[in-house]
């Protein structure tokens, strides 16, 4: 596990320590959890569980029908 040194303003450190205390963990563990949460690039479980739960949701092609006709595109030649 890597070690990282960070510098926090005094008031921010105090608030972070209080948050860690409220969560019953060390300051280092609390900061690591916050960083992991911010860099996690997956959908939350609640969103993933909701997928497919709307049986009457229209198909993508049906949604696109209301877009109208595309304008002619320029030639790149």
C-alpha positions as CSV (number, residue, x, y, z in Angstrom):
1,X,0.0,0.0,0.0
2,X,1.4,3.4,-1.0
3,X,1.8,6.3,1.4
4,X,0.8,9.8,0.4
5,X,1.5,13.1,2.2
6,X,-1.2,15.7,1.9
7,X,-1.5,19.2,3.4
8,X,-4.8,20.4,4.8
9,X,-5.9,23.8,6.1
10,X,-6.3,23.6,9.9
11,X,-10.1,23.9,9.7
12,X,-10.4,21.3,7.0
13,X,-8.2,18.9,9.1
14,X,-10.5,19.4,12.1
15,X,-13.6,18.7,10.0
16,X,-12.0,15.6,8.4
17,X,-11.0,14.3,11.9
18,X,-14.5,14.9,13.1
19,X,-16.0,13.0,10.1
20,X,-13.6,10.1,10.6
21,X,-14.6,10.0,14.3
22,X,-18.3,10.0,13.4
23,X,-17.7,7.1,11.0
24,X,-15.7,5.2,13.7
25,X,-12.5,5.1,11.6
26,X,-9.0,6.6,11.5
27,X,-8.4,9.8,9.6
28,X,-6.2,8.0,7.1
29,X,-8.8,5.3,6.4
30,X,-11.5,8.0,6.1
31,X,-9.5,10.0,3.6
32,X,-8.6,6.8,1.6
33,X,-12.4,5.9,1.5
34,X,-13.2,9.4,0.2
35,X,-10.6,9.2,-2.5
36,X,-11.8,5.7,-3.5
37,X,-15.3,7.0,-3.8
38,X,-14.4,10.0,-5.9
39,X,-12.3,8.0,-8.4
40,X,-14.7,5.0,-8.6
41,X,-16.0,5.1,-12.2
42,X,-18.9,2.6,-11.9
43,X,-22.6,3.3,-11.4
44,X,-23.8,3.0,-7.8
45,X,-25.5,-0.3,-7.0
46,X,-28.9,1.4,-6.8
47,X,-28.7,2.5,-10.4
48,X,-27.5,-0.8,-11.6
49,X,-30.4,-2.6,-9.8
50,X,-32.9,-0.2,-11.4
51,X,-31.8,-1.2,-14.9
52,X,-34.6,-3.0,-16.8
53,X,-37.1,-2.3,-14.0
54,X,-39.3,-0.1,-16.3
55,X,-41.1,-2.5,-18.4
56,X,-43.0,0.2,-20.4
57,X,-39.8,2.3,-21.1
58,X,-39.6,2.9,-24.9
59,X,-36.9,1.3,-27.0
60,X,-34.1,3.6,-28.3
61,X,-35.4,3.5,-31.9
62,X,-38.8,4.6,-30.7
63,X,-37.3,7.5,-28.7
64,X,-35.3,8.6,-31.8
65,X,-38.4,8.8,-34.0
66,X,-39.2,12.2,-32.6
67,X,-35.9,13.7,-33.5
68,X,-36.8,14.6,-37.1
69,X,-34.6,14.3,-40.2
70,X,-30.9,15.1,-40.0
71,X,-29.6,18.1,-42.0
72,X,-27.4,17.1,-45.0
73,X,-23.8,16.8,-44.0
74,X,-20.9,18.5,-45.6
75,X,-18.5,16.5,-47.7
76,X,-15.0,16.3,-46.3
77,X,-13.5,15.9,-49.9
